[in-house]
Amino acid sequence: MKAFKIPHTDSIEELARFWDTHDLSEFEDQLEEVVEPVFERKPETVITLHLQPQEVEAVKRVAQAKGVEQAALIREWVLEKLHDHATLD
């Protein structure tokens, strides 16, 4: 039986083809424990926004009509305005 090596590639397609035809147990001798996080989210900043009750209700109605969360809708609006003013990097 031929001993395979785990491919060293960033190609998702290549890795998918490889793992479709192999089992992780075939490579126990090639595995190593990773103690540090491999994937980390970039930190986000949270901003508190003060709205009048009628404004909150209006946001709720629009968000429901669009089928999105209120925070996602507000973020979309902020990004649209920033894009309009070309202030994003």
Backbone bond lengths (Angstrom), bond angles and torsions (degrees), N, CA, C in turn:
res aa  C-N    CA-C-N  psi(-1)  N-CA   C-N-CA  omega(-1)  CA-C   N-CA-C  phi
1 M - - - 1.443 - - 1.525 109.53 -
2 K 1.334 116.87 132.09 1.457 122.07 -177.43 1.527 110.00 -77.79
3 A 1.318 116.74 134.63 1.453 121.62 178.24 1.528 108.73 -86.39
4 F 1.324 116.47 118.72 1.460 121.82 179.17 1.523 110.08 -91.47
5 K 1.304 115.76 155.58 1.456 121.65 174.05 1.525 107.84 -112.44
6 I 1.330 115.79 146.58 1.461 120.43 176.05 1.525 107.45 -66.61
7 P 1.333 117.52 129.08 1.471 119.07 -178.12 1.529 111.88 -67.46
8 H 1.310 115.41 143.30 1.468 122.22 175.60 1.515 106.92 -102.42
9 T 1.340 115.60 92.91 1.455 120.56 -177.65 1.517 109.61 -151.71
10 D 1.315 116.21 156.47 1.464 121.87 173.67 1.522 110.95 -98.70
11 S 1.325 116.97 1.81 1.460 121.47 -178.31 1.530 110.27 -76.98
12 I 1.311 115.73 113.74 1.468 120.13 178.71 1.521 110.32 -63.28
13 E 1.330 116.79 -39.04 1.456 120.54 -179.69 1.527 111.77 -63.00
14 E 1.330 116.32 -44.46 1.460 120.89 179.59 1.528 111.08 -64.24
15 L 1.331 115.89 -44.08 1.464 119.52 178.53 1.529 111.42 -64.61
16 A 1.322 116.84 -39.36 1.470 120.33 178.90 1.519 110.60 -62.47
17 R 1.338 116.65 -45.06 1.476 119.67 178.09 1.525 110.87 -60.67
18 F 1.339 116.10 -42.04 1.456 120.41 -179.05 1.522 110.63 -63.23
19 W 1.346 117.65 -50.58 1.463 120.27 -175.80 1.519 112.75 -74.37
20 D 1.341 118.21 -15.98 1.466 120.73 173.14 1.527 110.84 -69.22
21 T 1.328 116.63 -22.39 1.464 120.13 -176.05 1.533 113.15 -116.13
22 H 1.330 117.54 5.33 1.462 121.27 -179.11 1.522 110.51 -135.35
23 D 1.306 115.22 160.33 1.455 122.59 178.57 1.523 108.79 -117.33
24 L 1.322 116.56 141.24 1.455 120.84 -177.55 1.524 112.54 -57.82
25 S 1.324 116.62 -31.26 1.469 119.48 -178.73 1.532 111.96 -64.66
26 E 1.329 118.04 -18.18 1.463 121.42 177.39 1.537 111.84 -72.23
27 F 1.347 117.26 -12.33 1.462 121.12 -171.03 1.522 112.74 -124.24
28 E 1.325 116.96 22.88 1.466 120.35 -177.83 1.516 112.33 -55.35
29 D 1.318 117.66 -34.29 1.467 120.75 -178.87 1.530 112.53 -74.32
30 Q 1.339 117.64 -12.65 1.462 121.87 -179.91 1.530 113.04 -101.64
31 L 1.327 116.92 -4.06 1.455 120.70 -176.50 1.519 111.14 -84.97
32 E 1.323 115.36 149.32 1.458 120.39 175.72 1.519 108.51 -139.26
33 E 1.321 115.22 146.54 1.459 120.50 -179.88 1.523 109.96 -74.81
34 V 1.308 115.57 135.58 1.458 121.38 177.12 1.520 107.30 -106.99
35 V 1.329 116.42 120.95 1.454 119.87 -175.60 1.522 113.06 -96.48
36 E 1.319 117.80 -20.76 1.457 121.65 178.63 1.518 109.48 -100.85
37 P 1.333 117.41 153.31 1.462 119.72 178.36 1.523 111.23 -59.83
38 V 1.310 116.04 139.52 1.460 121.28 178.50 1.521 110.01 -89.41
39 F 1.324 116.03 -40.26 1.462 121.57 -179.96 1.527 108.32 -117.08
40 E 1.303 116.20 128.67 1.453 120.62 178.53 1.520 108.92 -128.29
41 R 1.325 115.65 137.78 1.454 120.73 175.53 1.523 108.94 -78.47
42 K 1.302 115.01 143.41 1.455 118.93 173.45 1.524 107.84 -71.08
43 P 1.309 116.65 142.55 1.462 118.72 -179.15 1.527 111.01 -65.77
44 E 1.320 114.72 143.37 1.459 120.86 177.13 1.517 108.10 -112.86
45 T 1.291 116.05 155.24 1.450 121.33 176.20 1.514 108.45 -105.52
46 V 1.308 116.36 134.99 1.457 121.60 178.33 1.522 108.07 -101.36
47 I 1.325 115.62 133.21 1.454 121.51 178.99 1.524 108.23 -116.97
48 T 1.313 116.43 131.77 1.458 121.16 175.40 1.519 108.38 -84.11
49 L 1.321 115.79 133.98 1.456 121.42 -177.24 1.518 108.57 -123.01
50 H 1.304 117.25 124.32 1.461 121.75 -179.91 1.525 109.03 -97.73
51 L 1.337 116.17 121.57 1.458 122.18 178.49 1.524 109.63 -126.72
52 Q 1.306 115.33 152.81 1.459 121.24 173.47 1.527 108.31 -72.28
53 P 1.351 117.59 153.27 1.471 120.24 -178.84 1.527 113.51 -53.01
54 Q 1.318 118.06 -40.09 1.467 120.08 -179.88 1.535 111.56 -68.42
55 E 1.332 116.02 -29.77 1.464 119.98 176.60 1.529 110.30 -70.66
56 V 1.328 116.67 -40.92 1.461 121.11 177.63 1.521 109.74 -61.54
57 E 1.329 116.90 -43.20 1.468 120.91 179.09 1.524 111.04 -62.70
58 A 1.326 116.81 -39.38 1.463 120.56 178.58 1.529 110.55 -64.57
59 V 1.333 117.11 -41.83 1.474 121.21 177.28 1.520 109.63 -62.27
60 K 1.334 117.22 -44.00 1.471 121.16 179.09 1.520 110.96 -57.94
61 R 1.332 116.64 -46.10 1.477 120.69 -178.47 1.532 111.31 -62.38
62 V 1.324 116.31 -45.58 1.472 119.81 -179.34 1.520 110.24 -65.05
63 A 1.328 116.88 -43.52 1.465 120.88 -179.78 1.524 110.47 -61.96
64 Q 1.329 117.35 -44.24 1.468 120.49 178.40 1.521 110.67 -62.07
65 A 1.327 116.60 -43.32 1.467 120.52 -179.62 1.523 111.55 -62.07
66 K 1.336 116.56 -34.24 1.468 121.18 179.55 1.523 112.15 -87.41
67 G 1.337 117.16 -11.80 1.460 120.39 -179.65 1.516 113.77 73.18
68 V 1.338 116.08 33.54 1.466 120.48 179.72 1.519 109.67 -128.20
69 E 1.315 116.18 165.28 1.453 121.14 175.46 1.528 109.43 -72.61
70 Q 1.322 115.49 152.69 1.464 120.03 -179.67 1.527 112.06 -58.49
71 A 1.315 117.03 -44.92 1.468 120.61 -179.10 1.525 111.06 -62.29
72 A 1.336 116.87 -38.92 1.470 120.26 179.05 1.525 110.59 -65.09
73 L 1.320 116.70 -38.72 1.467 120.97 178.71 1.520 110.73 -64.98
74 I 1.327 116.37 -47.02 1.463 119.76 -179.91 1.518 110.67 -62.92
75 R 1.337 117.18 -40.66 1.466 120.40 177.88 1.529 110.80 -62.09
76 E 1.339 115.99 -41.14 1.467 120.73 177.51 1.525 110.32 -59.54
77 W 1.327 116.98 -44.36 1.469 120.82 179.81 1.524 111.41 -63.38
78 V 1.322 116.82 -43.37 1.464 120.41 179.82 1.529 109.84 -62.36
79 L 1.333 117.04 -45.65 1.473 120.38 -179.76 1.518 111.32 -63.47
80 E 1.340 117.41 -37.52 1.469 120.33 176.98 1.529 110.85 -61.50
81 K 1.324 116.12 -45.02 1.471 119.86 179.42 1.525 111.45 -65.00
82 L 1.316 116.90 -41.66 1.461 119.94 177.92 1.521 110.85 -62.24
83 H 1.314 115.86 -40.45 1.470 120.39 178.13 1.527 110.21 -63.50
84 D 1.333 115.81 -42.17 1.481 120.27 178.36 1.514 111.69 -58.91
85 H 1.323 116.26 -33.62 1.462 120.68 -178.50 1.523 112.21 -96.95
86 A 1.334 116.63 2.74 1.468 122.72 176.66 1.524 112.15 52.74
87 T 1.339 116.51 46.18 1.460 119.23 -179.60 1.522 112.47 -104.77
88 L 1.325 117.69 0.17 1.461 119.59 177.81 1.510 110.45 -85.59
89 D 1.311 116.88 144.63 1.484 120.92 177.89 1.496 110.30 -73.98
